[in-house]
Amino acid sequence: MKEAKLTIRDSVFSDLFRDKKYLLKLYQTLHPEDMETTEDDLVDVTIQNVLTNDLYNDLGFRNKDRIVILAEAQST
């Protein structure tokens, strides 16, 4: 029997917020006081697992002087 793919939730989360429309909605939820930010203001700073050994963030973006990093906590 095949094992379940445990990263499916992560990939749905990451894929959803690669769309700047949804990323802007996430940002506005976290910072409702900032109503001037547009999709063009958001810059992706997500670290891809290329040069690191299992150390990366799930989602990272920057808006002017703010950096938002979201990472999933794992337990073994």
GIBELDA-V988952 format. One record per residue. N is the residue number from 1. RES is the residue in one small letter. PSI is psi in radians with two decimals (NA if undefined). D_FIRST is the distance of its C-alpha to the first C-alpha in Angstrom with 2 decimals. Layout:
n = {N | N}
res = {RES | RES}
psi = {PSI | PSI}
d_first = {D_FIRST | D_FIRST}
//
This chain:
n = {1 | 2 | 3 | 4 | 5 | 6 | 7 | 8 | 9 | 10 | 11 | 12 | 13 | 14 | 15 | 16 | 17 | 18 | 19 | 20 | 21 | 22 | 23 | 24 | 25 | 26 | 27 | 28 | 29 | 30 | 31 | 32 | 33 | 34 | 35 | 36 | 37 | 38 | 39 | 40 | 41 | 42 | 43 | 44 | 45 | 46 | 47 | 48 | 49 | 50 | 51 | 52 | 53 | 54 | 55 | 56 | 57 | 58 | 59 | 60 | 61 | 62 | 63 | 64 | 65 | 66 | 67 | 68 | 69 | 70 | 71 | 72 | 73 | 74 | 75 | 76}
res = {m | k | e | a | k | l | t | i | r | d | s | v | f | s | d | l | f | r | d | k | k | y | l | l | k | l | y | q | t | l | h | p | e | d | m | e | t | t | e | d | d | l | v | d | v | t | i | q | n | v | l | t | n | d | l | y | n | d | l | g | f | r | n | k | d | r | i | v | i | l | a | e | a | q | s | t}
psi = {2.39 | 2.57 | 2.63 | 2.54 | 1.89 | -0.18 | 0.13 | -0.72 | -0.70 | -0.78 | -0.62 | -0.79 | -0.89 | -0.76 | -0.70 | -0.80 | 0.07 | -0.38 | 2.05 | -0.44 | -0.79 | -0.56 | -0.71 | -0.71 | -0.70 | -0.82 | -0.78 | -0.50 | -0.70 | -0.53 | 1.27 | -0.31 | -0.32 | 1.66 | 0.02 | -0.25 | 2.42 | 3.01 | -0.64 | -0.37 | -0.36 | 2.26 | 2.22 | 2.21 | 0.48 | 2.31 | 2.13 | 2.56 | 1.29 | -0.92 | -0.06 | 2.85 | 1.54 | 0.40 | 1.89 | 2.82 | 2.67 | -0.58 | 2.29 | 2.39 | 2.78 | 2.48 | 1.84 | -1.95 | 0.14 | 2.36 | 2.25 | 2.14 | 2.16 | 2.22 | 2.50 | 2.30 | 2.30 | 2.51 | 2.66 | NA}
d_first = {0.00 | 3.82 | 6.59 | 9.42 | 12.47 | 15.04 | 17.97 | 18.06 | 20.96 | 22.82 | 22.70 | 23.92 | 26.64 | 27.71 | 27.80 | 29.76 | 32.41 | 32.93 | 34.87 | 38.31 | 39.00 | 36.29 | 37.15 | 40.73 | 39.73 | 37.81 | 40.88 | 43.24 | 41.24 | 41.48 | 45.13 | 46.76 | 50.19 | 49.65 | 50.23 | 51.54 | 48.34 | 47.07 | 43.93 | 45.97 | 46.63 | 42.97 | 41.83 | 38.22 | 38.02 | 34.26 | 33.43 | 30.76 | 28.73 | 30.62 | 33.04 | 31.55 | 28.77 | 26.63 | 29.87 | 30.37 | 31.15 | 29.06 | 32.18 | 35.78 | 38.86 | 42.60 | 45.42 | 48.85 | 49.15 | 45.94 | 42.59 | 39.51 | 36.40 | 33.27 | 30.54 | 27.49 | 27.66 | 24.63 | 24.24 | 22.31}
//
